[in-house]
């Protein structure tokens, strides 16, 4: 049958097997994209969390021990030893008052004033000298892993 001025086009459709295959491929590609995006988000969160845990463990492992403390002349002298990890010394309190002290670590002089952090390397000895008046004092060293205290008395 021929109609004047109108063309008939006979188009063939795609079989249902091919269409199901194409829809399956598109669905799998979309699912894979969502999976990769979610994996990237979760992996970023996990790595951030593991870094925080490692930092907390490192802070927990910091340990500082006072081996000796005494008063000689007009200064208190504290001999402290760090553990097998480095120690960040934050402040020194004498009789519950913040003091500015000098820390001698590995032949270098550092100022510990409560503002600056002084890092003592692992397995090192720190000699801390602070000006003081009196014959008895309680010294507290605050570091990143906690605090340690000791009494000091005058040596005659």
C-alpha positions as CSV (number, residue, x, y, z in Angstrom):
1,X,0.0,0.0,0.0
2,X,1.4,3.4,-1.0
3,X,0.1,6.7,0.2
4,X,1.0,9.7,-1.7
5,X,3.5,12.0,0.1
6,X,3.9,9.8,3.2
7,X,6.7,7.5,3.6
8,X,6.4,4.5,5.8
9,X,9.5,3.4,7.6
10,X,9.6,0.0,9.0
11,X,11.9,0.0,12.1
12,X,13.0,-3.1,13.7
13,X,12.9,-3.2,17.6
14,X,15.6,-4.5,19.9
15,X,14.9,-8.0,21.2
16,X,14.0,-8.4,24.8
17,X,17.2,-10.3,25.5
18,X,19.4,-7.5,24.2
19,X,17.4,-4.9,26.1
20,X,17.6,-6.8,29.4
21,X,21.4,-7.2,28.8
22,X,21.8,-3.4,28.2
23,X,19.7,-2.5,31.3
24,X,21.7,-5.0,33.4
25,X,25.0,-3.4,32.2
26,X,23.7,0.1,33.0
27,X,22.5,-1.1,36.5
28,X,25.8,-2.8,37.3
29,X,27.8,0.3,36.2
30,X,25.7,2.6,38.4
31,X,26.0,0.2,41.3
32,X,29.8,0.0,40.8
33,X,30.0,3.8,40.8
34,X,28.1,4.0,44.0
35,X,30.2,1.3,45.6
36,X,33.5,3.1,44.6
37,X,32.2,6.4,45.9
38,X,31.1,4.9,49.3
39,X,34.4,3.0,49.6
40,X,36.3,6.2,49.1
41,X,34.3,8.0,51.8
42,X,34.6,5.0,54.2
43,X,38.4,4.6,53.5
44,X,39.0,8.3,54.2
45,X,37.1,8.1,57.5
46,X,39.0,5.0,58.4
47,X,42.4,6.4,57.7
48,X,41.6,9.6,59.6
49,X,40.4,7.5,62.6
50,X,43.5,5.3,62.5
51,X,45.8,8.4,62.5
52,X,43.9,9.7,65.6
53,X,44.3,6.3,67.3
54,X,48.1,6.2,66.5
55,X,48.5,9.7,67.8
56,X,46.6,8.8,71.0
57,X,48.8,5.7,71.4
58,X,52.0,7.8,70.9
59,X,50.8,10.3,73.6
60,X,50.0,7.4,75.9
61,X,53.5,5.9,75.4
62,X,55.2,9.2,76.5
63,X,56.7,8.8,79.9
64,X,58.9,11.0,81.9
65,X,60.4,10.0,85.3
66,X,62.1,12.2,87.8
67,X,65.3,10.6,89.0
68,X,66.4,13.3,91.5
69,X,65.3,16.8,92.6
70,X,67.0,19.1,95.0
71,X,67.5,22.8,95.9
72,X,71.0,24.2,95.6
73,X,71.6,27.9,96.3
74,X,68.7,29.8,94.7
75,X,67.6,27.2,92.2
76,X,65.9,23.9,92.1
77,X,67.5,21.2,90.0
78,X,65.4,18.3,88.6
79,X,67.0,15.4,86.7
80,X,64.4,13.7,84.5
81,X,64.7,10.7,82.1
82,X,62.5,10.1,79.1
83,X,61.2,6.7,78.1
84,X,61.7,4.8,74.8
85,X,59.6,7.5,73.0
86,X,60.2,11.2,72.8
87,X,58.5,13.4,75.4
88,X,57.0,16.9,74.8
89,X,57.4,18.9,78.0
90,X,54.8,21.6,78.2
91,X,55.2,23.4,81.6
92,X,56.8,23.2,85.0
93,X,55.0,24.1,88.1
94,X,56.6,24.8,91.5
95,X,54.3,24.9,94.5
96,X,51.4,25.1,92.0
97,X,52.7,28.2,90.3
98,X,53.9,28.2,86.6
99,X,57.6,28.9,86.4
100,X,60.0,29.7,83.5
101,X,62.8,27.2,83.7
102,X,65.8,26.2,81.6
103,X,66.0,22.6,80.4
104,X,69.4,21.2,79.4
105,X,68.8,18.3,77.0
106,X,71.6,16.8,74.8
107,X,74.0,19.7,75.4
108,X,71.4,22.3,74.4
109,X,69.5,24.8,76.5
110,X,65.7,25.2,76.1
111,X,63.3,27.5,77.8
112,X,60.2,25.8,79.3
113,X,57.6,28.5,80.0
114,X,54.2,27.0,79.5
115,X,53.9,28.4,76.0
116,X,56.6,26.6,74.1
117,X,56.9,22.9,73.9
118,X,60.3,21.3,74.5
119,X,60.8,17.9,73.0
120,X,63.1,15.5,74.9
121,X,64.3,12.7,72.6
122,X,63.8,9.1,73.6
123,X,66.1,7.7,76.3
124,X,67.5,11.1,77.1
125,X,68.3,12.9,80.4
126,X,66.9,16.4,81.0
127,X,68.4,18.6,83.7
128,X,65.9,21.3,84.6
129,X,66.9,24.4,86.6
130,X,64.4,26.9,88.0
131,X,64.9,29.9,90.2
132,X,63.3,29.4,93.7
133,X,63.3,30.8,97.2
134,X,62.8,28.6,100.1
135,X,64.0,25.2,101.4
136,X,61.2,23.0,100.2
137,X,59.3,22.8,96.9
138,X,56.9,20.6,95.1
139,X,57.9,20.3,91.4
140,X,55.4,19.2,88.8
141,X,56.4,18.6,85.2
142,X,53.5,18.6,82.7
143,X,54.1,16.8,79.5
144,X,51.9,15.5,76.7
145,X,51.4,12.1,78.2
146,X,50.5,13.3,81.7
147,X,52.4,14.8,84.6
148,X,55.0,13.8,87.1
149,X,55.8,15.4,90.4
150,X,58.5,15.3,93.1
151,X,59.4,17.1,96.3
152,X,62.7,18.9,96.5
153,X,64.6,20.1,99.5
154,X,67.7,22.1,100.2
155,X,71.0,20.3,100.2
156,X,73.5,21.8,102.7
